Amino acid sequence: MNNKQKKSNLLIVLQLLLGIGAVFGGAALIIDPSGELIGMPLLLLENSFFNNYLIPGLLLFTALGVIPITIASGLLIRWNWKLAEKLNVFRDKHWSWTFSLYSGFQLIIWITIQVYIIDAFSIIHLIYITLGLLIQIVTLLPNVQEKYKR
């Protein structure tokens, strides 16, 4: 396995880590919007416009769960997706490469808003901010960019 392949595999793994974790976390919040299932008291939503975790759970499940898993599959097999191509601002790259950048930004924005709403910062926030940055860094590596060039 060459260096280009190793780095693109790392990007796929990072997207899957994000996606699988968010699918489970989002599903838990959808199943139990009170947050008790995963130990998140409703008190954390005090400064938000949410009464429970249903909407945040749906957003987490979809935006940070299903989408990164879809990105990982696109990075792996490079399938065509017309809608994603319309949203691809880097026309010289496969949509999955561009969406990988998007997901890194999305995760950083999600965590930043979460920290603002709950008015607290914990180690898990640092881990996920780091994951978002790592996704962006690996996506921008020259070997990875070259692999997803058209």
C-alpha positions in Angstrom: 0.0 0.0 0.0 1.5 3.3 -1.0 1.6 6.5 1.0 -1.3 8.1 -1.0 -3.5 5.1 -0.2 -2.6 5.0 3.5 -3.6 8.7 3.9 -6.9 8.3 2.0 -7.7 5.3 4.1 -7.0 7.4 7.2 -9.5 9.9 5.9 -12.1 7.2 5.3 -11.5 5.9 8.9 -11.9 9.4 10.4 -15.2 9.9 8.5 -16.4 6.5 9.7 -15.4 7.3 13.3 -17.4 10.6 13.2 -20.3 9.0 11.4 -20.7 5.9 13.5 -20.4 7.8 16.8 -23.0 10.4 15.7 -25.4 7.8 14.4 -25.4 6.1 17.8 -25.5 9.4 19.8 -28.2 10.8 17.6 -30.2 7.6 17.7 -30.0 7.6 21.5 -31.3 11.2 21.6 -34.1 10.4 19.2 -35.1 7.3 21.1 -35.0 9.2 24.4 -35.4 13.0 23.9 -35.0 13.6 27.6 -31.3 12.7 27.2 -31.4 10.3 30.2 -30.4 7.3 28.1 -26.9 8.9 27.5 -26.7 10.9 30.7 -27.4 14.4 29.2 -29.8 16.3 31.5 -32.3 18.6 29.9 -30.8 21.4 32.0 -28.0 21.6 29.4 -30.7 22.9 26.9 -31.7 25.8 29.3 -30.0 28.4 27.1 -31.3 27.0 23.8 -34.5 27.1 21.9 -34.9 23.3 22.3 -37.3 21.8 24.9 -35.7 18.3 24.5 -33.0 16.5 22.5 -35.2 15.3 19.6 -34.2 18.0 17.1 -30.5 18.0 18.1 -30.6 14.2 17.9 -32.1 14.3 14.4 -29.5 16.8 13.3 -26.7 14.8 14.9 -27.9 11.6 13.4 -28.2 13.0 9.9 -25.6 15.8 9.6 -22.7 14.2 11.6 -23.8 10.6 11.2 -25.3 9.6 7.9 -23.5 12.3 5.9 -19.9 11.3 7.0 -20.7 7.6 6.4 -21.9 8.6 2.9 -18.7 10.6 2.4 -16.6 7.6 3.5 -18.4 5.4 1.0 -17.8 8.1 -1.7 -14.1 8.3 -0.8 -13.8 4.5 -1.0 -15.7 3.7 -4.2 -16.0 7.2 -5.8 -19.6 6.7 -6.8 -21.5 9.5 -8.7 -24.0 11.7 -6.9 -25.5 14.4 -8.9 -26.9 16.5 -6.0 -23.5 16.4 -4.3 -21.8 17.5 -7.5 -24.0 20.5 -7.6 -22.8 21.5 -4.2 -19.1 20.7 -5.0 -17.2 24.0 -5.0 -14.0 22.2 -6.1 -15.0 21.0 -9.5 -11.5 19.4 -10.1 -12.1 17.0 -7.2 -14.5 14.2 -6.5 -17.5 15.4 -4.5 -16.5 13.1 -1.5 -13.2 15.0 -1.1 -15.0 18.4 -1.0 -17.7 17.0 1.4 -14.9 15.8 3.6 -13.8 19.4 4.0 -17.4 20.4 4.6 -17.8 17.7 7.3 -14.7 18.9 9.2 -16.1 22.5 9.2 -19.5 21.2 10.2 -18.2 19.3 13.2 -16.2 22.3 14.4 -19.2 24.5 14.1 -21.5 21.9 15.8 -19.1 21.7 18.8 -18.6 25.5 19.0 -22.4 26.0 19.1 -22.8 23.2 21.6 -20.2 24.7 23.9 -21.9 28.1 23.6 -25.3 26.8 24.3 -24.3 24.7 27.4 -21.8 27.3 28.5 -19.3 24.6 29.4 -16.3 22.9 27.8 -15.2 19.3 28.5 -12.6 16.9 27.2 -15.1 15.4 24.7 -15.4 18.8 23.1 -11.6 19.0 22.7 -11.6 15.5 21.2 -14.3 16.3 18.6 -12.8 19.7 17.7 -9.5 17.9 17.2 -11.3 15.3 15.0 -12.8 18.1 12.9 -9.4 19.7 12.4 -7.8 16.3 11.7 -10.4 15.6 9.0 -9.6 18.9 7.4 -5.8 18.5 7.6 -5.9 15.0 6.1 -8.3 16.1 3.4 -5.9 18.9 2.5 -2.8 16.7 2.3 -1.3 16.9 -1.2 -1.3 13.1 -1.7 -5.0 13.0 -0.7 -5.9 15.9 -3.0 -4.1 14.2 -5.8 -6.0 10.9 -5.2 -9.4 12.6 -5.6 -8.5 14.8 -8.5 -10.5 14.2 -11.7 
